[in-house]
């Protein structure tokens, strides 16, 4: 993959051009879709551009706004740009407006300040403590847990700690909401997860509109086709010696005039549609009208056109009054007689009112029953109508179950979606170490809200804010203990989640959002695992933190002597001896100390690139070598968590799945140049995953897996086989025990399949 549009500029920091480009895209998209989401996107990027032009935001820092601490939850646009909006701030929420109406003395214009202050009064603290006990609260943004924590501290006579926490948050009482939303019932256990909650599914069902195409189809079958059949029948009555309009039986003109009147009424009321049928029908209707009024005015060309339309109809469908044709029309009528899906969707949406809006659904049987008499009357339906598959599929988007079940039902279709649902399970595991049950619920809810925070754009190897940096979580650390149950549970959850993700999506690297959950589980399990995230080529500054070096050393031990090491020509002894780097501070020193970064230097050498060029394409080649040397977390998972043993019986299938996916992607017809570059990058990453899986197999199983891959390759198109052959030759060379050096590649006509390049990629058409 080759890229030249960076977000980072060596001298001026973050490049404003990226934000301006995103704003331009948002404005262009708004022309096609002027909905509220499109408007929100425009406003976000307008704010980002304003901050860049005014210099009022320090993008690339953990604190992009000087007046806000790191723990404040910011609205973040694509690419990690904070807009300046505060997710716990902004306009008053519905809950806040209800409180304003119920609490005397709240001043107009100072509502949020007064509401936060009220929660520190005797009545407010008592209300918070009652919510803690009952669990009937909801935390959407981490800040909403702060005053609940204060109330817990006060209940346990930890007044000094409560005062310290209040001092940290009180400067923001006028801007941020530090109390939760009240709900009628405590949240249900999150042992099972869901991708879409019932509230969002209900909204989609309620908003479902009648499909214009189906309305047109229904109108055509029920109204226009009978008129068309009648017109054909009338014209056939005028045939003589194979030509129409030569003989008019008694009463023909009266019947034709009446039919034309019906046609005029129907055509005036019909929905808009296109297509050859409408053109032909309209043409015949017009000619029939002319014939009924002034048959002598028809020209020879017009009579010939009538003959062509009628003869084609009879040839294709038979006589319109034949038994076979009548049966066909009856079948078409039955197909369109069913009520509109949107009406059934509205009825099903009403059934969801009895379910918690923030949860999913485990048992769908009560929701799948046929339409009742009451629903039939209310929604203009027929009692007993069964739910159509399209509505059922939309309803079942709210399915709740294990991650495995949701994958099987197609609701989880990528590792990114796993990352979306896993926090619900991770939160319970990570909060299980708290002795107090109310704290378990509170910290679990805070964790889930924290995981919804979007990552900031960070430079100089800075790390994202951790949950333990939230003041109201930090003050509770003394209440947490590492019990054997929580440690073992976290380890098992980490093993299962990683094995499941790789089994379901073997071609994809573990996305950064999911890695955050893996890191949390590893920390709870007391495992020191150097997971490495995918680094953006646009902001890579030519250096790696020590966890990358540690990950490379882990990798060296596992891949030594394997197909993977031979294919990528890795000196595993040298890799195992990479030293950690000693760095004093994260500043511009990074630029001066690249020569001391052994891993970055090695990656640049392998990529034949120069560190510090600040070009995304060059950075991409270096970063891809880092992914090769660290295996992008696969060595950690297979070595330290024993996935090599757990997935041993699946490895051949995983490798073949990767190759099949690569073949499909590589042979797709992709028009846009950048999209093709992304495809190349992703397929190269999938190839690397495949080579790793193969490397974890013993000799006999490895040969069998390679045979399956070769068989699939042989079944592909000749054009693809010719284009992709160098990569296959490289795999074959490494499989025979040879190191795939540069000289060996030239000798054998082989190539190492990489996704990033600064030149024209050899897999791209010239």
C-alpha positions in Angstrom: 0.0 0.0 0.0 1.3 3.4 -0.9 -0.1 6.6 0.7 0.9 10.3 0.5 -1.9 12.1 2.4 -0.6 12.4 6.0 -2.1 13.7 9.2 1.3 14.7 10.7 3.7 17.3 9.6 7.3 17.2 10.9 7.6 20.9 11.6 4.1 22.1 12.4 2.6 19.1 14.1 -0.8 17.8 13.0 -1.7 18.6 9.4 -4.8 20.8 9.0 -5.2 19.5 5.5 -6.6 16.2 6.8 -9.3 17.9 8.8 -10.2 20.2 5.8 -10.4 17.1 3.6 -12.8 15.4 6.0 -14.9 18.6 6.2 -15.0 18.7 2.4 -16.1 15.0 2.3 -18.8 15.7 4.9 -20.2 18.7 2.9 -20.2 16.6 -0.3 -22.0 13.7 1.4 -24.6 16.2 2.8 -25.6 17.0 -0.7 -26.8 13.4 -1.1 -28.1 12.9 2.4 -29.2 16.0 4.3 -30.2 14.0 7.4 -29.3 15.0 11.0 -26.3 12.7 11.2 -24.7 14.3 8.1 -25.2 17.7 9.7 -23.6 16.5 13.0 -20.6 15.3 11.0 -20.2 18.6 9.3 -20.4 20.5 12.6 -17.8 18.2 14.2 -15.2 18.8 11.4 -16.0 22.5 11.4 -15.0 22.7 15.1 -11.8 20.7 14.4 -10.8 23.0 11.6 -11.5 26.0 13.7 -9.2 24.7 16.5 -6.5 23.9 14.0 -6.6 27.3 12.4 -6.8 29.2 15.7 -4.2 27.0 17.4 -6.6 26.4 20.3 -6.1 22.7 20.4 -2.9 20.7 20.9 -3.6 17.7 18.8 -1.3 14.8 19.4 -1.4 15.4 23.2 -3.3 13.5 25.9 -4.7 17.0 26.9 -5.6 18.6 23.6 -7.3 21.5 25.5 -5.3 23.1 28.2 -8.3 23.9 30.5 -9.4 20.2 30.6 -7.8 17.4 32.5 -7.0 14.0 30.8 -10.0 12.2 32.3 -12.7 14.4 30.7 -14.6 12.5 28.0 -14.2 14.4 24.7 -16.2 14.1 21.5 -13.7 12.7 19.0 -14.0 12.7 15.2 -12.4 10.2 12.8 -8.6 10.1 13.1 -8.6 11.0 16.8 -9.4 14.7 16.5 -11.2 16.1 19.6 -13.9 18.6 18.6 -14.0 20.5 21.9 -17.4 19.2 22.7 -17.8 17.4 26.1 -19.9 14.2 26.1 -20.9 14.8 29.7 -21.7 18.4 28.9 -23.6 20.2 26.2 -27.4 20.7 26.4 -29.3 19.4 29.4 -30.3 15.7 29.1 -33.9 14.6 29.5 -33.0 13.3 33.0 -31.5 16.7 34.0 -34.6 18.5 32.8 -36.8 16.3 34.9 -34.6 17.0 37.9 -34.7 20.7 37.3 -38.5 20.5 37.3 -38.6 18.5 40.6 -36.0 20.3 42.7 -36.8 23.8 44.0 -34.3 26.6 43.7 -32.5 25.5 40.5 -31.5 28.8 38.8 -32.2 29.3 35.1 -28.9 29.4 33.2 -27.0 27.6 36.0 -28.9 24.3 35.9 -26.0 21.9 35.6 -24.0 23.7 38.3 -26.9 23.7 40.7 -27.8 20.0 40.0 -24.3 18.8 40.7 -24.3 20.9 43.9 -27.7 19.5 45.0 -26.3 16.0 44.8 -23.9 17.0 47.5 -26.7 18.1 49.8 -28.1 15.7 52.4 -31.1 15.0 50.2 -28.9 14.5 47.1 -26.4 12.2 48.8 -29.3 10.1 50.2 -30.8 9.8 46.7 -27.4 8.7 45.3 -26.9 6.1 48.1 -30.4 4.8 47.4 -29.6 4.4 43.8 -26.4 2.6 44.7 -28.4 0.1 46.8 -31.1 -0.5 44.3 -28.9 -0.4 41.3 -31.5 1.6 39.3 -29.1 4.0 37.6 -27.4 4.1 34.1 -24.0 5.5 33.3 -23.6 6.6 29.7 -20.4 8.6 30.2 -17.7 7.8 32.9 -18.1 11.2 34.6 -21.7 10.3 35.6 -20.2 7.8 38.2 -18.2 10.5 40.1 -20.9 11.6 42.6 -22.1 8.1 43.1 -18.5 7.3 44.2 -18.6 10.3 46.5 -21.8 9.0 48.1 -20.3 5.6 48.6 -17.2 7.1 50.3 -19.4 9.2 52.6 -21.5 6.1 53.5 -18.3 4.4 54.6 -17.1 7.4 56.6 -14.2 8.1 54.2 -14.8 11.8 54.4 -11.3 13.0 53.5 -11.1 10.9 50.3 -14.6 12.2 49.4 -13.5 15.8 49.9 -10.4 15.3 47.8 -12.4 13.8 45.0 -14.9 16.7 45.2 -12.1 19.2 44.9 -11.0 17.5 41.7 -14.3 17.6 40.0 -16.0 20.8 41.4 -14.2 23.2 39.0 -16.2 21.5 36.2 -19.6 21.5 37.9 -20.9 24.1 35.5 -19.8 22.2 32.4 -20.1 18.4 33.2 -22.7 16.1 34.5 -21.4 14.1 37.4 -24.5 12.2 38.4 -26.2 9.2 36.6 -29.5 8.8 34.8 -32.2 7.2 36.9 -33.9 4.1 35.4 -36.9 2.1 36.6 -35.1 -1.2 37.0 -31.4 -2.2 37.5 -29.6 -3.4 34.4 -29.8 -7.1 33.7 -26.7 -9.2 34.0 -24.3 -8.8 31.1 -23.0 -12.3 31.0 -24.8 -12.4 27.6 -24.1 -9.6 25.1 -26.0 -7.9 22.3 -24.9 -5.8 19.3 -28.1 -3.8 19.0 -30.4 -3.0 21.9 -34.2 -3.2 21.7 -34.6 0.6 21.7 -32.5 1.0 18.5 -34.2 -2.0 16.8 -37.7 -0.6 17.8 -36.7 2.8 16.3 -35.7 1.1 13.0 -39.0 -0.9 12.9 -41.1 2.1 13.7 -39.3 4.2 11.1 -39.7 1.6 8.4 -41.5 3.1 5.4 -43.5 1.5 2.6 -41.1 0.5 -0.2 -42.0 2.4 -3.3 -40.9 -0.5 -5.5 -43.3 -2.9 -3.8 -46.1 -0.3 -4.0 -45.5 0.0 -7.7 -45.4 -3.8 -8.1 -48.7 -4.2 -6.2 -50.4 -1.4 -8.3 -49.2 -2.9 -11.5 -50.4 -6.5 -10.7 -53.8 -5.4 -9.2 -54.7 -2.5 -11.5 -52.6 -2.1 -14.6 -52.1 -5.7 -15.7 -55.9 -6.4 -15.8 -56.3 -3.3 -18.0 -53.5 -4.4 -20.2 -55.0 -7.9 -20.5 -58.4 -6.3 -21.4 -56.8 -4.0 -24.0 -55.0 -7.0 -25.6 -58.3 -8.9 -25.7 -60.1 -6.0 -27.4 -57.4 -5.6 -30.0 -57.4 -9.3 -30.8 -61.2 -9.0 -31.6 -60.2 -6.6 -34.5 -57.8 -9.0 -36.2 -58.4 -10.1 -39.7 -55.9 -12.0 -41.9 -53.2 -11.5 -39.2 -53.6 -7.7 -38.9 -55.4 -5.7 -36.2 -57.8 -2.8 -36.7 -59.5 -4.4 -39.7 -62.7 -5.7 -38.2 -64.8 -4.2 -35.3 -67.5 -6.5 -33.8 -70.7 -5.0 -32.6 -70.4 -3.0 -29.4 -66.6 -2.9 -29.7 -66.3 0.9 -29.7 -68.5 1.2 -26.6 -66.3 -1.4 -24.8 -63.1 0.3 -25.9 -64.3 3.8 -24.8 -65.3 2.4 -21.3 -61.9 0.7 -21.0 -60.1 3.9 -22.0 -62.0 5.8 -19.2 -60.9 3.2 -16.6 -57.3 3.4 -17.9 -57.3 7.2 -17.6 -58.5 7.0 -14.0 -56.0 4.3 -13.0 -53.0 6.0 -14.7 -53.7 9.3 -13.0 -53.6 7.7 -9.6 -50.8 5.2 -10.0 -47.3 5.6 -8.3 -44.3 6.5 -10.4 -42.5 3.6 -12.1 -40.2 3.0 -15.0 -39.4 0.1 -17.3 -40.2 -1.4 -20.7 -43.5 -2.8 -19.5 -44.9 0.6 -18.6 -43.7 2.1 -21.9 -45.4 -0.7 -24.0 -48.6 -0.6 -22.0 -48.8 3.2 -22.2 -48.1 3.1 -25.9 -50.9 0.5 -26.4 -53.3 2.4 -24.2 -52.8 5.5 -26.3 -53.2 3.7 -29.6 -56.4 2.0 -28.3 -57.8 5.4 -27.4 -57.1 6.7 -30.8 -58.6 3.6 -32.4 -61.8 3.9 -30.3 -62.3 7.6 -31.3 -61.0 7.7 -34.9 -59.9 4.4 -36.3 -59.4 5.8 -39.7 -56.7 8.2 -38.3 -54.3 5.3 -37.6 -51.3 5.2 -39.9 -49.8 2.1 -41.3 -46.8 2.5 -38.9 -49.2 2.7 -35.9 -51.2 -0.4 -36.9 -47.9 -2.2 -37.3 -46.8 -1.1 -33.8 -50.1 -2.4 -32.4 -49.6 -5.7 -34.1 -46.0 -6.0 -32.7 -47.1 -5.4 -29.1 -50.1 -7.7 -29.3 -48.3 -10.5 -31.1 -45.3 -10.4 -28.7 -47.8 -10.6 -25.7 -49.6 -13.6 -27.1 -46.3 -15.3 -28.0 -44.9 -14.8 -24.5 -48.0 -15.2 -22.3 -50.7 -16.8 -24.4 -54.2 -15.5 -25.0 -55.2 -13.2 -22.1 -58.4 -15.1 -21.6 -56.8 -18.6 -21.6 -56.9 -20.7 -18.5 -53.1 -20.8 -18.2 -52.9 -17.1 -18.3 -55.7 -16.7 -15.7 -53.8 -19.0 -13.3 -50.6 -17.0 -13.8 -52.4 -13.7 -13.0 -54.0 -15.3 -9.9 -50.6 -16.3 -8.6 -49.2 -12.8 -9.2 -52.1 -11.4 -7.2 -51.5 -13.7 -4.3 -47.9 -12.7 -4.2 -48.7 -9.0 -3.8 -51.8 -9.4 -1.6 -49.8 -9.6 1.6 -49.9 -6.5 3.7 -46.9 -4.1 3.4 -43.9 -5.1 5.5 -43.8 -1.6 7.0 -47.2 -2.2 8.6 -46.1 -5.5 10.1 -42.9 -3.8 11.3 -44.9 -1.2 13.1 -46.9 -3.8 14.9 -43.8 -5.7 15.9 -42.2 -2.5 17.1 -45.2 -2.0 19.5 -44.5 -5.5 20.9 -41.1 -4.4 22.0 -42.4 -1.8 24.4 -42.5 -4.4 27.2 -38.8 -5.0 26.9 -35.9 -2.9 28.4 -34.7 -0.5 25.8 -31.0 -0.8 26.8 -30.9 -4.6 26.7 -31.1 -7.4 24.1 -33.6 -10.2 23.8 -32.9 -13.9 24.5 -36.3 -15.4 23.8 -38.0 -14.3 20.6 -40.9 -16.8 20.7 -43.5 -14.3 22.2 -42.5 -11.7 19.5 -42.8 -14.1 16.5 -46.5 -15.0 16.9 -48.9 -14.1 14.0 -50.7 -10.8 13.9 -53.5 -10.7 16.5 -57.0 -9.3 16.0 -56.2 -6.2 18.0 -53.0 -5.5 15.9 -54.9 -6.2 12.7 -57.4 -3.5 13.5 -54.8 -1.0 14.7 -52.4 -1.4 11.8 -54.7 -2.3 8.9 -53.5 -5.9 8.8 -55.1 -9.3 8.4 -55.3 -11.3 11.6 -53.2 -14.4 11.5 -50.6 -12.9 9.1 -47.2 -14.4 9.8 -44.0 -12.3 10.2 -42.1 -12.0 6.9 -38.4 -13.0 6.9 -37.3 -9.4 6.3 -39.0 -8.0 9.4 -37.9 -11.0 11.4 -34.3 -10.4 10.5 -34.5 -6.8 11.5 -36.2 -7.8 14.8 -33.5 -10.4 15.6 -30.8 -7.8 15.4 -31.5 -7.3 19.1 -30.7 -10.9 19.9 -28.8 -11.4 23.1 -26.5 -14.4 23.6 -22.9 -15.5 23.9 -20.4 -14.2 21.4 -20.4 -17.6 19.7 -24.1 -17.5 19.2 -24.1 -14.0 17.8 -21.4 -14.9 15.4 -23.4 -17.9 14.3 -26.5 -15.7 13.7 -24.4 -13.2 11.7 -24.8 -10.4 14.1 -21.1 -10.3 14.8 -19.4 -10.1 11.4 -15.9 -8.8 12.3 -13.4 -8.5 15.1 -14.3 -4.9 15.5 -17.8 -6.0 16.5 -16.3 -8.4 19.0 -14.5 -5.4 20.4 -17.9 -3.6 20.7 -19.6 -6.3 22.8 -16.7 -7.8 24.8 -16.6 -4.8 27.3 -19.9 -6.0 28.7 -18.2 -9.3 29.7 -14.8 -7.8 30.6 -16.5 -5.2 32.9 -18.0 -8.0 35.1 -14.7 -9.8 35.3 -12.6 -6.7 36.0 -15.0 -5.5 38.7 -15.3 -8.8 40.4 -12.2 -8.0 42.5 -14.1 -5.4 44.5 -15.3 -6.7 47.9 -18.4 -4.5 48.0 -21.2 -5.6 45.7 -22.4 -2.1 45.1 -18.9 -1.2 44.0 -18.9 -4.2 41.6 -22.0 -2.8 39.9 -20.7 0.8 39.9 -17.2 0.0 38.5 -18.7 -2.4 36.0 -21.0 0.3 34.7 -18.2 2.8 34.6 -15.9 0.4 32.7 -18.5 -0.1 30.0 -19.0 3.6 29.6 -15.2 4.2 29.6 -14.8 1.7 26.8 -17.1 3.7 24.7 -14.6 6.6 24.7 -13.0 7.1 21.3 -9.2 7.1 21.2 -7.3 10.4 20.7 -4.7 11.1 18.1 -1.4 10.8 20.2 2.2 11.5 19.2 5.5 10.7 20.8 4.4 7.2 21.9 2.0 8.6 24.5 -0.6 6.1 25.8 -4.3 6.6 25.9 -5.9 7.5 29.2 -6.5 4.4 31.4 -9.6 3.8 33.5 -7.5 3.9 36.7 -6.7 7.6 35.9 -10.3 8.6 36.5 -10.2 10.2 39.9 -13.3 8.3 41.1 -11.9 5.0 40.0 -8.4 5.7 41.4 -9.8 6.4 44.9 -11.4 2.9 45.0 -8.3 1.0 44.2 -7.8 0.1 47.8 -11.1 -1.7 47.7 -9.9 -4.1 45.0 -8.3 -7.4 45.6 -6.9 -10.0 43.2 -8.9 -13.0 44.2 -8.0 -16.4 42.6 -11.5 -16.4 41.0 -11.1 -13.1 39.3 -7.6 -13.9 38.1 -8.5 -17.2 36.7 -11.7 -15.9 35.2 -9.9 -13.1 33.5 -7.3 -15.5 32.1 -9.9 -17.9 30.8 -11.9 -15.1 29.3 -8.8 -13.8 27.5 -8.0 -17.2 26.1 -11.6 -17.8 25.0 -12.1 -14.3 23.5 -8.8 -14.5 21.5 -9.4 -18.0 20.3 -12.9 -17.2 19.3 -11.9 -14.1 17.4 -9.1 -15.8 15.4 -11.4 -18.8 14.7 -14.2 -16.6 13.4 -12.0 -14.0 11.6 -8.7 -15.7 10.9 -7.7 -13.3 8.1 -7.8 -10.1 10.3 -5.3 -8.7 12.8 -6.8 -8.0 16.2 -8.1 -4.4 16.0 -6.9 -1.9 18.5 -10.2 -1.5 20.2 -10.3 -5.3 20.9 -6.7 -5.2 22.1 -7.8 -2.7 24.8 -10.1 -5.5 26.2 -7.3 -8.0 26.0 -5.0 -5.7 27.9 -7.6 -5.2 30.6 -8.2 -8.9 30.9 -4.4 -9.6 31.0 -4.0 -7.0 33.8 -6.8 -8.5 35.9 -5.3 -12.0 35.3 -1.8 -10.7 36.4 -0.3 -11.5 33.1 2.5 -9.3 31.8 1.8 -9.5 28.0 3.2 -6.8 25.7 0.3 -6.5 23.3 1.1 -4.2 20.4 -1.5 -2.0 18.7 -1.6 -1.2 15.0 0.2 2.1 14.5 -1.1 4.6 11.9 1.4 5.3 9.2 0.3 8.9 9.1 1.6 9.6 12.7 4.5 7.2 13.1 7.4 9.2 14.4 10.2 6.6 13.7 10.4 5.0 17.1 8.7 2.1 19.0 8.1 1.8 22.7 9.7 -1.1 24.6 6.6 -3.2 24.5 7.2 -3.6 20.8 10.7 -4.8 21.4 9.5 -7.2 24.1 6.8 -8.5 21.7 9.5 -9.1 19.0 11.6 -11.1 21.5 8.6 -13.2 22.4 8.0 -13.8 18.7 11.6 -14.9 18.1 11.3 -17.8 20.6 8.1 -19.1 19.0 8.9 -18.7 15.3 12.5 -19.9 15.3 13.1 -22.6 12.7 9.5 -22.3 11.3 8.1 -21.6 7.9 7.2 -18.1 9.0 10.9 -17.3 9.8 12.1 -18.7 6.5 9.4 -17.0 4.4 10.1 -13.6 5.9 13.8 -14.2 6.2 14.0 -13.4 9.9 17.2 -13.8 11.9 15.5 -15.0 15.1 18.7 -15.1 17.1 19.3 -11.4 16.4 15.6 -10.7 17.1 15.8 -12.5 20.4 18.7 -10.3 21.4 17.1 -6.9 20.7 17.8 -4.5 23.6 15.3 -2.3 25.3 15.7 1.4 24.7 16.5 3.9 27.4 14.6 7.2 26.9 14.4 10.1 29.3 11.3 12.0 28.1 8.7 11.9 25.4 9.7 15.0 23.4 11.5 16.0 20.2 14.3 13.8 21.5 12.5 11.0 19.6 13.8 12.5 16.4 17.3 12.6 17.7 17.4 9.1 19.2 16.1 7.0 16.4 19.6 5.6 15.9 19.3 4.1 19.4 16.0 2.4 18.7 17.2 -1.1 17.7 13.8 -2.4 16.6 13.0 0.7 14.5 16.4 0.5 12.9 16.0 -3.2 12.1 12.6 -2.6 10.6 13.8 0.3 8.5 16.8 -1.8 7.3 14.5 -4.7 6.3 12.2 -2.3 4.5 15.1 -0.6 2.8 13.8 2.7 4.1 15.1 5.7 6.0 13.7 6.6 9.4 12.3 10.1 9.9 11.1 10.9 6.4 7.6 11.6 7.7 6.1 10.1 4.5 3.1 7.7 5.2 4.1 5.3 2.4 7.7 5.0 3.8 6.4 4.7 7.4 4.0 2.0 6.2 6.8 -0.2 4.9 8.6 0.1 8.2 5.5 -0.6 10.3 4.7 -3.6 8.2 8.2 -5.0 9.1 7.4 -4.4 12.7 4.2 -6.4 12.3 6.1 -9.2 10.7 8.7 -9.3 13.4 6.2 -9.1 16.3 3.6 -11.3 14.4 1.2 -8.5 15.5 0.3 -10.4 18.8 -0.1 -13.9 17.3 3.1 -15.1 19.0 1.9 -13.8 22.3 -1.5 -15.5 22.0 -0.2 -18.8 20.7 2.9 -19.0 22.9 2.0 -17.4 26.2 -1.8 -18.3 26.2 -1.3 -21.7 24.6 -3.6 -21.1 21.6 -1.2 -23.3 19.6 -2.5 -26.3 21.6 -6.1 -25.0 21.9 -6.5 -24.3 18.1 -4.2 -27.1 16.8 -7.0 -29.0 15.2 -8.3 -25.9 13.4 -5.1 -24.4 12.1 -5.2 -26.0 8.7 -8.8 -24.8 8.2 -7.8 -21.3 9.4 -5.0 -21.1 7.0 -7.2 -22.2 4.1 -9.9 -19.7 5.1 -7.3 -17.0 4.9 -6.2 -18.0 1.5 -9.7 -18.3 0.2 -10.4 -14.8 1.5 -7.3 -13.5 -0.2 -8.3 -15.0 -3.5 -11.7 -13.5 -3.4 -10.5 -10.1 -2.4 -7.7 -10.0 -5.0 -10.1 -10.9 -7.8 -12.8 -8.3 -6.9 -13.4 -5.6 -9.5 -12.4 -2.4 -7.6 -12.5 0.9 -9.4 -11.1 3.3 -6.9 -7.3 3.4 -6.6 -7.2 4.0 -2.8 -9.7 1.2 -2.2 -7.4 -1.2 -4.2 -4.5 -0.1 -2.0 -6.5 -0.9 1.1 -7.4 -4.3 -0.4 -3.7 -5.0 -1.0 -2.7 -4.1 2.5 -5.5 -6.2 4.1 -4.7 -9.2 1.9 -1.0 -9.0 2.7 -1.9 -9.0 6.4 -4.2 -12.0 5.8 -1.3 -13.7 4.0 0.9 -13.1 7.0 -1.7 -14.6 9.3 -2.0 -17.6 7.0 1.8 -18.2 7.0 1.8 -18.0 10.8 -1.0 -20.6 11.2 0.9 -22.9 8.8 4.0 -22.4 10.8 2.3 -23.8 13.9 1.7 -27.2 12.2 3.9 -30.2 12.3 5.4 -31.6 9.1 2.6 -34.0 8.0 -0.2 -31.6 8.8 1.7 -28.7 7.2 2.1 -30.7 3.9 -1.6 -31.5 3.9 -2.6 -27.8 4.6 -0.2 -26.7 1.8 -1.8 -29.2 -0.6 -5.3 -27.8 0.2 -4.0 -24.3 -0.5 -2.4 -25.4 -3.8 -5.6 -27.1 -4.9 -7.6 -23.9 -4.3 -5.0 -21.9 -6.1 -5.3 -24.2 -9.1 -9.0 -23.7 -9.3 -8.7 -19.9 -9.7 -8.7 -18.0 -13.0 -5.7 -18.2 -15.1 -5.2 -14.4 -15.0 -5.1 -14.4 -11.2 -2.8 -17.5 -11.1 -0.3 -15.8 -13.3 -0.4 -12.5 -11.4 -0.2 -14.1 -7.9 2.3 -16.9 -8.8 5.4 -15.1 -7.4 3.8 -15.1 -3.9 3.0 -18.8 -4.2 6.5 -19.6 -5.4 7.9 -17.8 -2.3 5.7 -20.0 -0.1 6.8 -23.1 -1.8 10.5 -22.2 -1.5 10.1 -21.6 2.3 8.1 -24.8 2.7 11.0 -26.8 1.2 13.2 -25.5 4.0 15.0 -22.6 2.2 15.4 -19.1 3.6 13.6 -16.7 1.2 16.4 -14.2 0.9 16.6 -11.5 -1.7 19.0 -13.6 -3.8 16.7 -16.6 -3.5 13.7 -14.6 -4.6 15.6 -13.4 -7.7 16.8 -16.9 -8.5 13.3 -18.6 -8.1 11.1 -15.8 -9.5 9.5 -15.5 -6.0 8.3 -12.5 -4.1 7.5 -11.9 -0.4 3.9 -10.7 -0.4 3.9 -7.3 1.4 1.1 -4.7 1.4 3.0 -1.4 1.6 5.4 0.0 -1.0 6.7 3.3 -2.1 6.5 2.3 -5.8 3.9 0.6 -8.0 2.9 -2.6 -6.3 3.7 -5.7 -8.3 0.1 -7.0 -7.9 -1.4 -3.8 -9.2 -2.3 -3.6 -12.9 0.0 -1.2 -14.7 
